């Protein structure tokens, strides 16, 4: 059981880390677009934004329904990052319970 479980759990933890990185890129890209540092009509920026939107928005939209918008600030990406940290920490603790 450990032969399959531990490597699979390791891959899941690494995938969650990659997803967390993509959330950070999505946030920074949104800021760069808001402050007109990058042009959203640029083909590369548009493609990157569309890709990140399709991957990250399905997890952000349920959070936005429950979180208020104080002064127009969207805190859902920050809450998503905290949830990702929590899940990643739980999975890493499970990995440490099963030594190699």
PyMOL commands that set and color helices and strands:
alter all, ss='L'
color gray80, all
select helices_A, chain A and resi 2-34+43-66+70-72+76-97
alter helices_A, ss='H'
color red, helices_A
deselect
rebuild
show_as cartoon
